């Protein structure tokens, strides 16, 4: 009589660990990630994780780098004007972070040794220097873009107001009569604010660029 083969468990790999860790971060936040929890989710023993990662922070580094790897940086190496490159990169960068907002505080620590993060920093710096920016300015541009994009991805301005007209008494807040409607227009408000700020930022840099060129 033939015995049915027992289903094999998927082989443990760095990619599988990172995918499960990212799903945990997305659903429950950074605090949910521990080697014990990951082992349970993966159906393996805790020590088996150490064949791929030495510490929990190494796992989070890999998770963060997976998110950054989703950001398009090709515009810095294909002849795109630096202004358009910053606009396109900023939008792609924000899209990646808003898809995984819980990892943003960890990403905000900087690229460290993360390959995708370092490639992005290298591409932005190189693109700005190639466009004629002094190296010091190129560094600042990369930094201020990171501050702006990460900040915009950390939370929603629109969701910060409750859906209750009574919460905003005109006697106390004479200009917030429509604030209770903002949450219902979250995408329009938040994405519009980001786009307005991004364009203003690049316009300001363009003015500074002209001053340097002069």
Secondary structure, 3 states (H helix, E strand, C coil): CCCCCCCCCCCCCHHHHHHHHHHHHHHHCHHHCCHHHHHHHHCCCHHHHCCCCCCHHHHHHHHHHHHHCCCCCHHHCCCCCHHHHHHHHHHHHHHHHHHCHHHHHHHCCCCCCCHHHHHHHHHHHHHHHHCCCCHHHHHHHHHHHHHHHHHHHHCCCHHHCCCCHHHCCCCCCCCCCCHHHHHHHHHHHHHHHHHHHHHHHHHHHHHHHHHHHC
